[in-house]
Amino acid sequence: MNRIIVPAALFLISISACAPSHGPSMHASASQNGLEFLPKSAEKGSLFRYYQARDGSAWRSNWTSQFDLTGVSWNHPTTATLIAPQYVVMAAHFQRSPHIPVMFHDKKGNPHERYIVATQSIAGTDVAIGKLNMTVPPEVKRYRFVNAADAIVGKPVIVTDQTMTLSVHRIDAISGAHIRFTNIPDLHPIYQRNLVVGDSGNPTFLLKNGELLLVETHTTGGPGAGPFYGDPPLQAAIKATITAMGN
């Protein structure tokens, strides 16, 4: 069974799981808090109307439809997120098996099947790079890493999980190549979720100019925490690993 908590040597900051607030949704102050993307009436962030791993699927026409989540492979709990035409990132402690397909669905719901043919973990982190057997077409989103300057404590982030649902948390602390999140006070509880076993490797994004930028992939539970993709040394290590794997 997978674990969502790695040894302390791999994760150096403490995690505290905050209980979700049961107050009203913060729509009145959304423009001041970066939550303009939320609907006026609180609505669960379910991504799919129906999902078929190797067949056509239908994305929901709700508030989540403004985001491009086509670059996340949802067909198995060992989530893989596309960062280059032939490369994905995963949680190092919860990697996709080469025998399990990596399925992506474009905005039209068409499936794109790939397999992982090589993996390499980044030393001292909970990040693993997976090389796919073929490149993925441009209809599937490749996510850029967030810039460290944009990852400000208190800023809202969009959190994904194994239930194919989006939640909205905020940055609580950053320490080198590690980041943790917390819940947003008074935000409707429908937008908050405590991550559990099986959510490892699911990505968190920061929204900038309408684009989702990759912030983190889950290592621990609660509101979420894991490797910080805005960290320049981690970015350099990932790029060097991809080059070594044969970009």
N, C-alpha and C positions, 0 to 999 in steps of 0.2 A: 504494500500500500504506500502511496506517495506521502511525503511529509511536506508541510508547508513552512516549517521552521528549520533553518540550517544551523550548523554549529556556530558558536559565538565568534570563532576565528574568522568566519566568513561574513559576519554581520555585527558591526561594532557599536551600533546605537540601540538604545532601549526602545521597546515598543509598548505603547499603552493603548488599549482598546477603549475608546470613548463610547458610551452609550448614546444611541441616536436621540436627538431631540424630538419631542412630540408637539412642537409649536407649529404655527402656520408657515406656509411657504413664503419665501422672501421675495416675492415678485415685486413688491412695492419699491424695494431698493436694489433691484436686479442690475440696473445700469451702473450702480456704484460698486457692485461686488463681482462684476464679470459674469453674471448669470443671465444675460440677455437671451441666451439660447433656450431657456426653459419656457414652457408654455404657461399661459395665465392660470390655467387650472392644473393642479398637480396630476401627473400621469406617469405611470411606470414606464421605464425605458426599455421595453422589450424590443429586440432588434428584428425578429422574423415573425411574419404571419404564419408561415410554415417553413420547416427546414428539412431538406433531404440531402444527406452528405454527398452522394454521388449522382444526384439528379437536380432538376430545377428547383429553386427555392424562391420564396417571396419575402422581400424586405417589407417591414411595416411602414405605413405612411403616417408616422407620428413624429414627435420632436426629434427622434434619433435619426430620421431620414436625411437631415441636413449634414450628417457626418459620413465620411467615406470609411467604412469598416471592412471593405472588401479584402484588405491585406492581412486580415486575421483569420487563421484557420480554426474553425469552430467545431470540426467533426470529432475531436477527441480531447479529453481533459488536458493532455500534454500540449498546451497551446503553443503555436508557432506564429510569429509576427514577421511579415516581410519587410526587410530593410534595403534590399537590392534585388535586381531582377532574378537572381538565383540563390539568394541567401536569406535565412530567417534567424531570429533570435528566440531563445527558449530559456526557461529556468534550467540551470545546470543540474540541479538535483531532481528534475522531473522532465526528462527529454523524450521527444517523440521517437518511437521505435522506427527503424528503417523499413519494417514490414507493415506499418500503418500509413496509409496515404495522407498526404497533406492537401486538404481540399480548400480551395478558395472559391467564393462565389462573387461574380461581378455584380454591378448595380442592376442588371437585368435578371439576376438570379441564375445565370449560367455557371455550371461547375467547371473548375479547372483543377485537374488532378496532377500532383507531383509526389515524388518520394525523396526522402533524405538519403543521400549517398555517402555523406561524410559529416562528422561533427568534431568540434574542437571547443573545449571549455576555456574561458579566460581565467587564468590563475588568480586566486584571491578574491574571486567574485562569484556570484550565482548566475553568471551569464554563459550560455553555450551558443555557438554559431553552428547552424546547419546549412549544408550545401545541398541544393535541390538537383534532381537529375536533369532538369531542363529549366530554362528561364521561364518566367511567368509573363504573360502578355500585359501591355500597358493598361488594360481595362481593370487590372487589379492594382490597388494602391501600394506603393512602396513608401514607407514612413521615414521621414527625416528625423534626426535626433533634435531634441529641444536645445536651444542655446542656454548656457548656464545663466546668462543675464536675464532671461525671461522667466526663469523658475524662481519666483519670489515667494517667500514664506507668506502664507495667507491667501495665495492665489488659488482659485478653483481648478480642479482637474477632473477629467472624465475617466472613470474607473470601469473596467470590464471584468466579467467573471464567467465561470463555466455554465451559468444559466442563460448566456447570451442576452444579458441585460446590462444597461449602462446605469451607473450610479455617479453621484457628484460629491466629491470630497474636496479637501483643500490641503495645500502643502503645509506641513507642520514643522519640519526641520530637514536640513541637508547637512551631511557631514562627509566631505570628500566624494567618494563614489557611491554613497548610500543616501537614500531619501525615505522619509516616512510621511504619512498623511494622517489627517484627523477629520472628524465630521464637522460640518458647518453648523454653528449654533442657529437654531430656529428654522433651519431648512426642513421642509416636509420630510417625514421619515421614509416616504416612498422612494426618495432619491438617495438613501443611505443604506449600506449593507456591510455587515461584518464578514470579511473574507474567511473562508474555511478551507480545510483539506480538499484538494482538487482544483482550487483556484490558482495554484502556483503557475507562474509563467504568463498569466493573462496580462495584457498591457494596460498601462495608464497613459493618458494623453493630456496635453495642454493645448488649448485652442488659441491660435494666433492668426488673425486675418482670415478666418474661415478654414484654416488648415489644422489638422490634427498632427501634433508633433509628439514623438515618442519620449516619454519621461521616465518610465519605469516598467519592469515586469515583476510580478508579485513573488516575494520570497516568504513573507509572513502574513499572519491573519490580522483580524481587527480591521481598521480602516484601510490598511495596506501599507507595505513598505518593501523596498528592494533596491536593486542597483540603479544608480542615477545616470541615465544616458546623456545628461548634459555635462558630465564630468570630462574635461578634455583628455586626461590620461586614459580613461576608459574608452572614449571615442577612438583614440589613437591605437589602443590595443585591439579593438574590434577591426579597424581598417587593416592593421598589420596582419591579423589572423586571416581575414578574407584574402588578402594578397598571397599569403603563404598557402592557402587552400586552393589557389588557382583561379583567381577572379577572371 
